[in-house]
Amino acid sequence: MAANPDPLSPRAKLAVTAGKAAAAVSRAAGRGSGSVIGGRVALKLDPELLGRLATHLDVVLVSATNGKTTTTRLIAEALRAAGPVVSNALGANMPAGITSALAGGSDARFGVIEVDEKYLAGVARDVEPKAIALLNLSRDQLDRAAETRMLAEHWREGLAGSKAVVIANADDPLVVWAASSSPNVIWVAAGQMWKDDAWSCPSCGGVMQRPGDDWYCGDCGFRRPAPSWALQGDYVLDPHGSAWPIHLQLPGRANKANAASSAAVAAVFGVPPQVALERMYQVQAVAGRYDVVQFMGRDLRLLLAKNPAGWLETFSLIDPPPTPVILSVNARGADGTDTSWLWDVDYTQLGGHPIFVIGDRKLDLAVRLEVAGQNFQVCDTVDQAVQLAPPGRIEAIANYTAFQDLRRRIGN
């Protein structure tokens, strides 16, 4: 554990107080949790505040295109077996939101921090983490984020020479290439369903070969490293070959992969796999994701899917046909305004499901579903979609702001 911190300077204390006040005003005005505006105010008054707040913490950073909020929650739950934890559990994952979260962790031992992919290198410099978990990289927010190879290069440069233990997914070539610059890497075989962003070698540009679960570049020799941890069915295999059962309330293969990576992270902090995995069972939902809620006399399960890789994973866990499905897509600032990614999603997997389409970009999605040969109805509201849906639990899948719209409407 890091040494006990010196008391915060008067300037830092003022920054924390001002940030909390700004956050409180934002909440009172009904503008959300206030974590972002609070952090911005605090960093304006003390630009070094993020690093100062992390001084007394053993920190793990979690970054990925998909699954970072859930994995952050699983790791935080596991590490509570060893001491108090502070975490940005609601997903405010840029420096301002992270600063707000850490400002409330003066008594914590561990900091479990989700970090937006673009900000990972900078946050790592500021907080000097003990561990960094890298789960996956795929296309997302095409108008905002760099091309995935460029983002991997940014990670690679930022991790070069890092003292942190890097826990990285051995099945994602972009993650492996990014993590390989670090001197201390623990490889986890967590799997990779979405492969369409990793067919060319990130090292030389050659064509990747993918026999079975393996991968390698025939041109330069870049290849999948041997993992020391692995997801195998419903078990996590540790470096000693012991198999530990995964019992989660969260659905799907992707969450088992998140649990495998989380167990590897927890071990870095001295929490054994059995204890870590048992504690993860307590996580029932993550910021509303996977919640089953009552609305208009019907059960709706809320699922978040923000990009092609996320939609692919989500389709794999919904109930089979003829379960009704509501799809909602927006294209606001937090989503990315470019909806061309809709054409990368294989909507034929929804065959047999009654589909109801809502959201700001419902017509974009309707065109895509028409081309995919799916039967669907376009609705103005979730209320109308629920009224039209046949009996049974409804799967509601939405991207980021559409998901928040759903939660507000149904009171979740």
C-alpha positions in Angstrom: 0.0 0.0 0.0 1.2 3.5 -0.7 2.5 5.6 2.2 0.0 7.8 4.1 -0.4 11.1 2.4 0.6 14.5 3.6 -2.4 16.7 4.3 -3.8 18.3 1.2 -2.6 21.8 0.6 -5.0 24.7 1.2 -5.3 25.1 -2.5 -6.2 21.4 -3.0 -8.7 21.6 -0.1 -10.3 24.6 -1.7 -10.5 22.9 -5.0 -12.2 19.8 -3.5 -14.7 22.0 -1.6 -15.5 24.0 -4.6 -15.9 20.9 -6.8 -18.3 19.3 -4.3 -20.3 22.6 -4.1 -20.6 22.7 -7.9 -21.7 19.1 -8.0 -24.4 19.7 -5.3 -25.7 22.7 -7.3 -25.9 20.5 -10.5 -27.8 17.8 -8.7 -30.2 20.3 -7.1 -30.9 21.7 -10.6 -31.7 18.2 -11.9 -28.7 18.1 -14.3 -27.3 14.7 -13.2 -24.9 13.5 -10.6 -22.7 16.6 -10.9 -19.5 14.6 -11.0 -18.2 16.0 -14.3 -18.9 19.7 -13.5 -17.6 19.2 -10.0 -14.4 17.7 -11.3 -13.9 20.5 -13.9 -14.2 23.2 -11.2 -11.8 21.4 -8.9 -9.2 20.9 -11.7 -9.5 24.5 -12.7 -8.5 25.5 -9.2 -5.8 22.9 -8.8 -4.7 21.2 -12.1 -2.6 18.7 -10.2 -5.4 17.6 -7.9 -6.0 14.2 -9.6 -2.5 13.1 -8.7 -2.7 14.5 -5.2 -6.0 12.7 -4.5 -4.5 9.3 -5.6 -1.3 9.6 -3.5 -2.5 7.3 -0.6 -4.3 4.8 -2.9 -3.3 1.6 -4.5 -4.9 2.3 -7.9 -6.1 0.0 -10.7 -7.1 1.6 -14.0 -9.6 -0.2 -16.3 -9.9 0.7 -20.0 -11.5 -0.8 -23.0 -14.1 -0.1 -25.7 -16.6 -2.5 -24.1 -17.1 -3.8 -20.6 -15.0 -1.3 -18.6 -17.8 -0.1 -16.4 -18.9 -3.6 -15.5 -15.3 -4.8 -14.9 -14.6 -1.8 -12.8 -17.5 -2.7 -10.6 -16.4 -6.4 -10.4 -12.9 -5.4 -9.4 -14.1 -3.0 -6.8 -16.3 -5.6 -5.2 -13.4 -8.1 -5.2 -11.0 -5.7 -3.6 -13.4 -4.7 -0.8 -12.3 -8.1 0.7 -9.0 -6.4 1.5 -10.1 -2.9 2.4 -12.2 0.2 1.6 -12.5 1.1 -2.1 -13.2 4.4 -3.9 -14.4 4.1 -7.5 -16.1 6.0 -10.3 -18.8 3.4 -10.3 -21.3 5.4 -12.4 -19.0 5.6 -15.4 -17.8 9.2 -15.4 -14.5 8.1 -16.9 -12.6 11.3 -18.0 -10.3 13.3 -15.8 -13.0 15.5 -14.4 -15.3 12.6 -13.4 -12.3 10.6 -12.0 -11.3 13.6 -9.9 -14.8 13.9 -8.4 -14.8 10.2 -7.5 -11.4 10.3 -5.8 -12.3 13.4 -3.9 -14.7 11.2 -1.9 -12.1 8.6 -1.1 -10.0 10.0 1.7 -10.4 6.9 3.8 -10.1 4.4 1.0 -7.2 2.0 0.5 -7.8 1.1 -3.1 -8.9 3.2 -6.1 -10.6 1.3 -8.9 -10.9 3.7 -11.8 -12.6 3.3 -15.2 -10.8 5.4 -17.8 -11.9 6.5 -21.3 -9.6 4.9 -23.9 -8.4 8.3 -25.1 -7.4 9.5 -21.6 -5.7 6.3 -20.3 -2.1 7.4 -20.8 -2.6 10.8 -19.2 -4.5 9.5 -16.2 -1.8 6.8 -15.7 0.8 9.5 -15.6 -1.1 11.4 -13.0 -2.1 8.6 -10.6 0.8 6.2 -10.9 -1.4 3.0 -10.8 -0.3 -0.3 -9.4 -2.2 -2.1 -12.1 -3.8 -1.4 -15.4 -6.5 -3.7 -17.0 -6.9 -3.6 -20.8 -9.8 -5.6 -22.0 -10.4 -4.9 -25.7 -10.3 -2.3 -28.5 -12.9 -1.9 -31.3 -14.5 0.8 -33.4 -16.6 3.2 -31.4 -17.8 6.8 -31.7 -16.3 7.1 -35.1 -16.5 11.0 -35.2 -14.7 11.3 -31.9 -12.3 8.4 -31.3 -9.2 7.7 -33.3 -9.0 4.7 -35.6 -8.4 1.6 -33.4 -4.8 1.1 -34.6 -4.0 4.7 -33.7 -5.6 4.3 -30.3 -3.6 1.1 -29.7 -0.4 3.0 -30.6 -1.4 5.8 -28.1 -1.7 3.1 -25.4 1.6 1.5 -26.4 3.5 4.8 -26.2 1.8 5.7 -22.9 2.6 2.3 -21.3 6.2 2.1 -22.4 8.3 1.9 -19.2 5.3 2.0 -16.9 5.8 0.5 -13.4 2.3 -0.8 -13.3 1.4 -4.4 -13.7 -0.7 -4.6 -16.9 -3.4 -7.2 -17.1 -4.2 -7.6 -20.8 -6.5 -9.7 -23.0 -4.3 -12.1 -24.9 -7.0 -12.7 -27.5 -7.2 -9.2 -28.8 -4.2 -8.4 -31.1 -4.6 -4.7 -30.7 -4.5 -5.0 -26.9 -1.5 -7.3 -27.1 0.4 -4.9 -29.3 -0.4 -2.0 -27.0 0.5 -3.9 -23.8 3.7 -5.3 -25.2 5.6 -2.1 -24.6 5.1 -2.6 -20.8 7.8 -4.6 -18.9 5.3 -6.4 -16.6 2.3 -7.9 -18.3 -0.1 -10.6 -17.1 -1.9 -12.2 -20.1 -5.5 -13.4 -19.7 -7.3 -15.5 -22.3 -10.6 -13.7 -22.1 -11.8 -14.4 -25.6 -12.9 -12.1 -28.5 -16.2 -12.5 -30.3 -15.8 -9.3 -32.4 -12.8 -9.7 -34.7 -13.5 -7.3 -37.5 -11.1 -4.6 -36.1 -8.2 -7.0 -35.8 -7.7 -8.7 -39.2 -4.6 -6.7 -40.0 -1.4 -6.9 -38.0 -1.0 -3.8 -35.8 2.7 -4.3 -35.9 3.4 -4.5 -39.6 0.0 -4.3 -41.4 0.1 -7.8 -42.7 -2.9 -10.1 -42.7 -3.6 -11.9 -39.4 -4.0 -15.7 -39.4 -6.6 -17.0 -37.0 -6.6 -20.8 -36.7 -9.1 -21.6 -34.0 -8.6 -19.4 -30.9 -5.0 -18.7 -31.9 -3.8 -15.8 -34.0 -0.5 -14.7 -35.5 1.0 -12.6 -38.3 2.7 -14.7 -41.0 4.7 -11.7 -42.1 6.4 -10.4 -39.0 5.9 -13.2 -36.4 3.7 -11.1 -34.1 1.5 -13.6 -32.3 -0.8 -14.4 -29.4 1.2 -14.6 -26.1 0.8 -17.6 -23.8 -1.8 -16.6 -21.1 -1.3 -17.3 -17.4 -5.0 -16.8 -16.7 -7.9 -18.1 -18.8 -11.6 -18.2 -19.1 -12.7 -21.8 -19.7 -16.4 -22.3 -19.8 -17.8 -21.4 -16.4 -14.3 -21.5 -14.8 -11.3 -19.2 -14.4 -8.0 -21.0 -14.6 -5.3 -19.4 -12.5 -1.5 -19.5 -13.2 -1.2 -22.7 -11.1 -3.8 -24.5 -13.2 -6.5 -24.4 -10.6 -10.0 -24.0 -11.9 -12.3 -21.6 -9.9 -16.1 -21.5 -10.7 -17.7 -18.3 -11.9 -21.1 -17.6 -10.3 -22.5 -14.3 -11.5 -25.9 -12.7 -11.5 -24.8 -10.8 -14.6 -25.7 -12.6 -17.9 -23.6 -13.7 -20.9 -20.1 -14.9 -21.9 -18.8 -11.3 -22.0 -19.4 -10.9 -18.2 -17.6 -14.2 -17.5 -14.6 -12.8 -19.4 -14.9 -9.6 -17.4 -14.8 -11.8 -14.2 -11.7 -13.6 -15.4 -9.8 -10.4 -16.0 -11.1 -9.1 -12.6 -9.9 -12.2 -10.8 -6.4 -11.7 -12.3 -6.4 -8.0 -11.2 -7.6 -8.9 -7.7 -4.7 -11.4 -7.4 -2.2 -8.6 -8.0 -3.6 -6.9 -4.9 -3.4 -10.1 -2.8 -7.1 -11.2 -3.1 -7.2 -14.9 -4.0 -9.5 -16.0 -6.9 -12.0 -17.9 -4.7 -12.6 -14.8 -2.6 -12.7 -12.5 -5.5 -15.1 -14.5 -7.5 -17.4 -15.1 -4.6 -17.7 -11.4 -4.0 -18.4 -10.7 -7.6 -21.7 -12.7 -7.3 -23.1 -9.7 -5.3 -23.1 -7.5 -8.4 -26.7 -7.7 -9.8 -26.7 -4.7 -12.2 -24.3 -2.0 -13.2 -25.6 1.6 -13.5 -29.0 0.1 -14.6 -27.5 -2.4 -17.1 -29.1 -5.8 -16.9 -31.9 -4.5 -14.6 -35.3 -6.1 -15.1 -37.9 -3.4 -14.4 -41.7 -3.2 -14.4 -43.2 -0.7 -16.9 -46.8 -0.6 -18.0 -47.4 -4.0 -16.4 -44.5 -5.6 -18.3 -41.0 -6.8 -17.5 -38.3 -5.0 -19.4 -34.7 -6.1 -19.2 -32.4 -3.1 -19.9 -29.3 -3.8 -22.0 -26.6 -1.3 -23.2 -24.9 -1.8 -26.5 -22.9 1.1 -27.9 -21.0 -0.2 -30.9 -20.9 -3.3 -33.2 -18.8 -5.4 -30.8 -21.3 -4.6 -27.9 -24.3 -5.4 -30.0 -22.8 -8.7 -31.0 -22.3 -9.7 -27.4 -25.7 -8.5 -26.4 -27.5 -10.5 -29.1 -25.8 -13.6 -27.7 -27.4 -13.2 -24.3 -31.0 -12.2 -25.0 -33.9 -14.7 -24.6 -34.6 -16.7 -27.7 -37.5 -16.0 -30.2 -40.3 -15.1 -30.0 -39.1 -12.8 -27.2 -40.0 -9.2 -28.2 -37.1 -6.8 -28.6 -37.0 -3.0 -28.4 -34.0 -1.3 -30.1 -33.2 2.4 -29.4 -30.4 4.4 -31.0 -29.5 8.1 -30.5 -26.6 10.0 -32.0 -26.0 12.7 -29.5 -22.6 14.0 -28.4 -22.0 11.2 -25.8 -22.9 8.6 -28.4 -21.0 9.9 -31.4 -23.0 11.6 -34.2 -21.8 9.1 -36.9 -24.3 6.2 -37.2 -22.5 4.4 -40.0 -21.5 1.7 -37.5 -25.1 0.4 -37.7 -24.1 -1.2 -41.0 -21.4 -3.3 -39.2 -23.9 -5.0 -36.9 -25.3 -8.3 -37.9 -29.0 -7.8 -37.3 -29.9 -11.1 -38.9 -29.3 -12.6 -35.5 -32.6 -11.1 -34.4 -34.5 -13.4 -36.8 -37.8 -14.6 -35.3 -37.9 -11.7 -32.7 -40.7 -9.2 -32.9 -38.7 -5.9 -33.2 -39.8 -2.4 -32.2 -37.6 0.6 -33.1 -37.4 3.9 -31.2 -34.9 6.6 -30.5 -33.7 9.8 -32.3 -32.2 7.8 -35.1 -35.0 5.2 -35.5 -35.2 5.8 -39.2 -31.5 5.1 -39.7 -31.9 1.9 -37.8 -35.1 1.0 -39.7 -33.3 1.2 -43.0 -30.6 -1.1 -41.7 -33.1 -3.6 -40.4 -35.0 -3.5 -43.8 -31.8 -4.3 -45.6 -31.1 -7.2 -43.1 -34.6 -8.6 -44.0 -36.0 -8.2 -40.5 -39.6 -7.6 -39.5 -40.0 -4.6 -37.4 -42.2 -1.7 -36.4 -41.1 1.9 -35.9 -42.6 3.5 -32.8 -42.6 7.1 -31.5 -42.1 6.1 -27.8 -41.2 3.2 -25.6 -44.8 3.4 -24.3 -46.1 2.6 -27.8 -43.5 -0.1 -28.3 -44.5 -1.8 -25.1 -48.2 -1.6 -25.9 -47.6 -3.3 -29.3 -45.2 -6.0 -28.1 -46.6 -9.5 -27.7 -46.7 -11.2 -24.3 -43.5 -12.1 -22.4 -40.5 -10.3 -21.0 -39.2 -7.6 -23.4 -35.5 -7.1 -24.1 -34.7 -3.4 -24.5 -31.3 -2.7 -26.1 -30.1 0.8 -26.4 -27.0 2.8 -27.0 -25.7 5.3 -24.4 -28.0 8.3 -24.3 -30.9 6.2 -25.6 -30.3 3.9 -22.6 -30.4 6.9 -20.2 -33.7 8.1 -21.9 -35.2 4.7 -21.2 -34.2 4.7 -17.6 -35.7 8.2 -17.1 -38.9 7.2 -18.8 -39.5 4.0 -16.8 -38.2 5.5 -13.5 -35.2 3.3 -13.1 
